[in-house]
Structure formats: structure tokens, C-alpha cells
Amino acid sequence: MNRQVLVGAIVAAVSGGYGSVLKAQETSLRIEEVIVTAQRREESLQDVAIAVTAWSEDDLEKLGAITMDRVARATPGLYFREGERMKSSSTTIRGIAPVSGSAGADPSVGYYIDEVYLGNTVGSVIDLYDAERIEVLRGPQGTLYGRNTIGGVINITSKRPTDELTGKFTAQLGNYNMQRYFGTVSGPLVPGKLSGLITGLYHEREGYLDNAFLNTDTNDRNQWGLRGSLLFTPTDRLEFLLSADVREADQKAQTFETLANDDNSLLGSLGLLVNRDPEDRVTFGDFAGEETLEDAYGVSLRGVYSGDGYEVVGIGGYRTYKYFVDGESDLLPFGIGRNFDPEELDLFTSELRIASQTDAPLQWLAGVYYSELDSVNDGGILIQNDLLTLLGAGFLGEVEGGSRGDHTAKTYAVFASVDYRFNEQFELTVGARHTWEEKDFFWVQNDLEAIFGAPILGGTGSAEASDSWDETTPTVTLRYHHSDDVMLYATYSRGFKSGGYNVDSGVPSQQAEGFDPEFLDNYELGLKSTWFDQRLLVNASLYAMQWEDIHIRADDPTTPQSFDPRIDNAGEAHSNGVEIEVKALLSDRLTVNLMGNYLDAGYDDGELPTGVGQGIPLDHFTRVPDYTASADVEYAIPLPADLELVLRGEWRRQGDMYLDARPSSIDPFNEQPGYSLYNARITLNAENWYAALWGYNLSDETYLVSTFDLFTNPFVSQYFSVLGPPRTVGVELQYRF
């Protein structure tokens, strides 16, 4: 499907085709108003002058959203990569992607749950079983959310305790022996003063890959979680919400498919490169992988005082986890090597803010923020005995090399925002945040030069450094209310992502150099509108963003015998695009949702970080489809006995996407062509229960999620890939009271 057809279909849908049907409807149908907290206060989604998409609990159930993947495929400008392990997952908004999943590296998209920052990749890869609403804020949110929201924010609101006894239990069963159970019970503990909620999850399934050598599956799921909260309201003006959660995982992970083999290598000459079909989801490694998440818990306290014309909010949160992952480096039935990448994190965040709560033309908000992050990144390799025997060093048994990076980051910030309504049509918002940040770093690495005669990880050595930065990130927005149903806005906003240090394996002489912050300026025009008595919603945005000192992480192509990636500042870049969302109630039975996004993103100058010699010119962004589109059609059929049958079909389209920053002359497998996915759901609804049949990727489309190039490594000689999920089908039952 080309871009002209995509744009034409969207324009046709918004125009007369819908209009003739909707005008004929003489009903009271209305698109339900959605209340969001994207701007740190409750507002109607259609009044918020930023590009934001909101998903309710009911929406998430219809999507079958377990992680952010299915949310992303129906949200313009949002891309979520669910990798072969938690640490490889990543979130991209409008082409703005993270460069590393390590705890010591900073993300580009901030994840918040109940206004508490979740931390980096492992901390933010969560199951959505307890979500009441998810808001996706696109574009830099530097004023109200601060550092490391240069791409945007995923704002998750969990269920709150209720004053009445309520509950919900859901069971999902599917192929690959998938079992997922979750439930919630909420109610009063001290009527009128104290209420509580507890919710739990258990999720397991077999892996999408089969290991033919070990006769087992891999890349499976085995996770559980609990979350509880207490809501205390001692007076009509004061409330406290105490929340705590815990989760664990123990599963097989970090297994790849093989895209290509180097038959001219040593391993090829020995006939050991046996994985020949890149799409059969079969591997042959002598280790199935291990991934665990332990001591992963969080606690937060949110207090709200409502005064006369103002509101004070105080939030404090603490999160911690211990993560371990161990996977095979070669995926061969021959003991060559394994690589491990554990990490630990402790994160404390706090915020105090005060905001006006009046109907006056002038509204204001101000606050202070503090956070402290401590992380330890351990990573390395285990050289196994089969390889050492082949090299004449079998007497060594097994040898291990690796690195440890200790990293501390402290952040202080003050922020303020002022809204002034000139009249019923024009409103101006001006805000700014000033952030101070300090980072300390110590790193040590033990490589294996003495055995192999050359570095495998980048060399033995250590490094120690510290640095600090401060930056102001402003926002200016002008709103024009053409009518009660149509609002236009223009926005300028600036974001920045912290500088830092390479906490993973690398070249010792480069580790202390670190990298500087990156900056992004966003210029945006937007439309929020409803039509035909609020039976048609059309929201759109047009944006242009410009980077300075953009971060990039890449392996050094001039040292193919070593895996020594590094993060560096690459130069300037741009991201320009258009987004549109359409929702239409064509009748009391038929609902249609459409989404489209086109993106032109790329580098204006800069080089790949090579570590030595002249860099390679940058060519393209990674993990950024040039367009995405989706269509959801839902038809409800009333049945006797107060039952309802709902038929739902979904189409998801993703355009061409690069998977690696290197040019095709170096990496011939770095592009995933565009593809479509088809999903369906049939639901039988009753007053307090439903039963559903569902299927995702019904055409069983095979596509690449990521790649990992060890083709020129003499001890691996393969180019690896991660495939997207295959066709999955199942049933779902829910009971509510």
C-alpha cells in the first residue's frame, strides 16, 4: 500500500463518505468524553493542546493489550519493540528512540504509573493487567515531566480503590499453552474513610522458538505480579493514596533465529553452522537461555490537599529490581560461548507541586522535583570448553570475561506553567523547567587478550568519571477555539536527554570520555475536533523536530573481532511528520476507528561512533517505520436475554523500517519491508460477564523485530534476527461483580 493510497483513504473517510451516513442518524449517539491528566490536571482530551491518545480499560481489553505492542500498533507515531528479552525492548515516539536498554542509560520516552517514574527499560516493561487508562503523549514533555521525555510520555493510571465492593476476574487461554489469569477486588475497609484494592496476575506460555538440539522451547513467558493500594480520605479536602507492587519473572530468553551463515569461516568449514532456515522458528543451541527478575517491587505515596482555589500534590516513589539474563552467543550444538547481562537498580523520585483550581482566566502550576538513581550493570561472556579444546586450550575448562559499571544520577528541577484565556477563543500557555543533573561513574573490565591474543570485549582496564549538566526546557502553546467542537493549537517545546557514560562493555580508553546531552526543538500544529453532533472525532497534528548532538550507539565496524559498542553524540537530525486519528459512530451498532502516521526522519550530518579512525557517515534512523496505519471495525448485534454479540476486525500496517544504523554496504539485512497484520475478536457480552474468541496475526506474517550481526566474528559467524510473534488464537472469559 503506497503513501498516496493511505492518505487518500483517510481523507475520503473523514469527508463525505461518513457525512452522508452520520447526517442520516436521528439518534442520541455521542462519542464519550475522555478525561486525561496529561497536563497534570484533569481535562477533556479534546481540550488538551498536545498530541495525546488515550486508551481506557475497555479499549485495552478489546485490543488484547498485554504489553505496549498492541497499543503502539493502533497509536500514531508510537513504535514498541518487544525483544527476545526484557532488556532489549524499547519504545520509540516520532522517530525518537533509546540507544541502550541498560539501567545506566537514559530512555527517550518516559514511563509513569500514577505519576511515578518507572525507570529504564527493564523497569518499564510491564504487564498492563492493572491499567485503568493509558495516555500516550507525543513530542517532548520537558516542562511538566522533565528529562528523558524528549520523545514523549507513556502515562499509565492504575485502578483506584472503590467505596463499594467490586471485583473482576479474567482468564485467557491460547495456543503455545498460553495461560494468563488476573483479577481485582476492591472495597471499603472503613466506610467513608479508608478503602483498599488488590490485584494479581499470573502469565505463562511456551516459547515461540523450538530448540531442536535440546528438545525444548525458548523465548517463553513465566511471570507473576501483585499490586495493592489504600485510599485514605481523613477529610473532604485531604486524601492519601498508598500503592505497592511486586513482580517476578523466571523464563527462557535471548534466543535468536539465524538470517545468514559465513560458510567460509572456521565454524563453516567444520560443518557446525546448521541453522539454515531463517523463518522456521527452530534453533540448535546447547543452552536455552535464562532470564529472571527478582526483588522487583515499588512503593509510592501520593497526597492531595484541595484548598480554596488551589490544589497541592505531593508524590514520593521508590522502585528497585535485580535482573539477570544469560543467553548463548553462537546458538550452535557446540559449546562456544554464552553472554550474560545482569543489572540492579534503585530509584527514588519525589515531586511537590501546587496548581490553581478556579474558573478564572489565569491558571497556574508550579513545582519542584528530585530523583536519585543508583544502578549496577554487569555484563560479559563465558567461553566454553568445546571452543577452548578446538583452540588447544581445553585444559582451561571454561573462562569468563566481563565488565561492571556503577552509575549514580541525581536530578533536581523547578518548573512552572501559566495559562491565560484572553477570551472565549484564544488561550496562551507558557511554561518552563530548569533541570540540574549530576552523574558519577566507575567502570572496570576484565577481557581475554591473554587467551585469544586480541580483545573480545574491547580490552582490559578501568575508568572513573563524573560530570554535571543543567538545562532549561520551555513550552509555548497558543490555542484557538473556533467553536465548542473545534480547537486549533500551535506549540513550540524543547526537550533534552541527559549526557552520561557507556556502562556496558567497551574500549577502556573511551569509557571515561562519556557523551554530552542531546537537545530537540519541536514545532507543532494541531487540530482537536468533533463533528455531526459529536458522532465523528477527527484529531490531527503536523510537526517538525530538529535535533542537536543526537545520541547513537553502534558497534565499531573496524574491530570485527570485538563486540565493543559505544554511545556518542552523532550530530544533527530531523523528524517531520503528520498524524491523524478518526473515530466514527456510524450507527448504534457500528463503530469505526482509523489511524494514520507518516514520518520523514533522518540525519543531517554526523558519523557512526567507531572508536578509532574516521567514522562512517550516518544514513538513516533505526526502529522508525516511514508510515503506520490501522483500521478497527466493530459491529454489535443485540440478542435475547440481554446478551450482545460484538464482532471486531483489525488491520495494522507498518511501512519500511531500518533495523541497524549501518549503511547497506556494510549490513545487507538492515531493512524490514512493510507488512500488514490482521486481528479479530468475537465477544458475547452479558451484564456481569463476557466470553470472547480472539486471534492475532491471523495471516501468520513473518517479520523481523531486530537483528544482531556477528557474521564476521570468527567464533560465531552468523547474522542473527528476532522474529515477531506468529499467529496466536485463544479464548477469554471474564466475570465482574
C-alpha positions, 0 to 999 in steps of 0.5 A: 500500500503506497503513501498516496493510497493511505492518505487518500483513504483517510481523507475520503473517510473523514469527508463525505463518505461518513457525512452522508451516513452520520447526517442520516442518524436521528439518534442520541449517539455521542462519542464519550468524553475522555478525561486525561491528566496529561497536563497534570490536571484533569481535562477533556482530551479534546481540550488538551493542546498536545498530541495525546491518545488515550486508551481506557480499560475497555479499549485495552481489553478489546485490543488484547493489550498485554504489553505496549505492542498492541497499543503502539500498533493502533497509536500514531507515531508510537513504535514498541519493540518487544525483544527476545528479552526484557532488556532489549525492548524499547519504545520509540515516539516520532522517530525518537528512540533509546540507544541502550536498554541498560539501567545506566542509560537514559530512555527517550520516552518516559514511563509513569504509573500514577505519576511515578517514574518507572525507570529504564527499560527493564523497569518499564516493561510491564504487564498492563493487567492493572491499567485503568487508562493509558495516555500516550503523549507525543513530542517532548514533555520537558516542562511538566515531566522533565528529562528523558521525555524528549520523545514523549510520555507513556502515562499509565493510571492504575485502578483506584480503590472503590467505596463499594465492593467490586471485583473482576476476574479474567482468564485467557487461554491460547495456543503455545499453552498460553495461560494468563489469569488476573483479577481485582477486588476492591472495597471499603475497609472503613466506610467513608474513610479508608478503602483498599484494592488488590490485584494479581496476575499470573502469565505463562506460555511456551516459547515461540522458538523450538530448540531442536538440539535440546528438545525444548522451547525458548523465548517463553513467558513465566511471570507473576505480579501483585499490586495493592493500594489504600485510599485514605480520605481523613477529610473532604479536602485531604486524601492519601493514596498508598500503592505497592507492587511486586513482580517476578519473572523466571523464563527462557530468553535471548534466543535468536533465529539465524538470517545468514551463515559465513560458510567460509569461516572456521565454524563453516568449514567444520560443518557446525553452522546448521541453522539454515532456515531463517523463518522456521522458528527452530534453533540448535543451541546447547543452552536455552537461555535464562532470564529472571527478575527478582526483588522487583517491587515499588512503593509510592505515596501520593497526597492531595490537599484541595484548598480554596482555589488551589490544589497541592500534590505531593508524590514520593516513589521508590522502585528497585529490581535485580535482573539477570539474563544469560543467553548463548552467543553462537546458538550452535550444538557446540559449546562456544560461548554464552553472554550474560547481562545482569543489572540492579537498580534503585530509584527514588523520585519525589515531586511537590507541586501546587496548581490553581483550581478556579474558573478564572482566566489565569491558571497556574502550576508550579513545582519542584522535583528530585530523583536519585538513581543508583544502578549496577550493570554487569555484563560479559561472556563465558567461553566454553570448553568445546571452543577452548579444546578446538583452540588447544586450550581445553585444559582451561575448562571454561573462562569468563570475561566481563565488565561492571559499571556503577552509575549514580544520577541525581536530578533536581528541577523547578518548573512552572506553567501559566495559562491565560484565556484572553477570551472565549477563543484564544488561550496562551500557555507558557511554561518552563523547567530548569533541570540540574543533573549530576552523574558519577561513574566507575567502570572496570573490565576484565577481557581475554587478550591473554587467551585469544591474543586480541580483545573480545570485549574491547580490552582490559582496564578501568575508568572513573568519571563524573560530570554535571549538566543543567538545562532549561526546557520551555513550552509555548502553546497558543490555542484557538477555539473556533467553536465548542467542537473545534480547537486549533493549537500551535506549540513550540517545546524543547526537550533534552536527554541527559549526557552520561557514560557507556556502562556496558562493555567497551574500549577502556580508553573511551569509557571515561570520555562519556557523551554530552546531552542531546537537545530537540526543538519541536514545532507543532500544529494541531487540530482537536475536533468533533463533528455531526453532533459529536458522532465523528472525532477527527484529531490531527497534528503536523510537526517538525523536530530538529535535533542537536548532538543526537545520541547513537550507539553502534558497534565499531565496524573496524574491530570485527573481532570485538563486540565493543559498542559505544554511545556518542553524540552523532550530530544533527537530525530531523523528524517531520511528520503528520498524524491523524486519528478518526473515530466514527459512530456510524450507527448504534451498532457500528463503530469505526476507528482509523489511524494514520502516521507518516514520518520523514526522519533522518540525519543531517550530518554526523558519523557512526561512533567507531572508536578509532579512525574516521567514522562512517557517515550516518544514513538513516534512523533505526526502529522508525517505520516511514508510515503506520496505519490501522483500521478497527471495525466493530459491529454489535448485534443485540440478542435475547436475554440481554446478551450482545454479540460484538464482532471486531476486525483489525488491520495494522500496517507498518511501512519500511523500517531500518533495523541497524544504523549501518549503511547497506554496504556494510549490513545487507539485512538492515531493512524490514519491508512493510507488512500488514497484520490482521486481528479479530475478536468475537465477544458475547457480552452479558451484564456481569460477564463476557466470553470472547474468541480472539486471534492475532496475526491471523495471516501468520506474517513473518517479520523481523523485530531486530537483528544482531550481526556477528557474521564476521566474528570468527567464533560465531559467524552468523547474522542473527534476527528476532522474529515477531510473534506468529499467529496466536488464537485463544479464548477469554472469559471474564466475570465482574461483580 
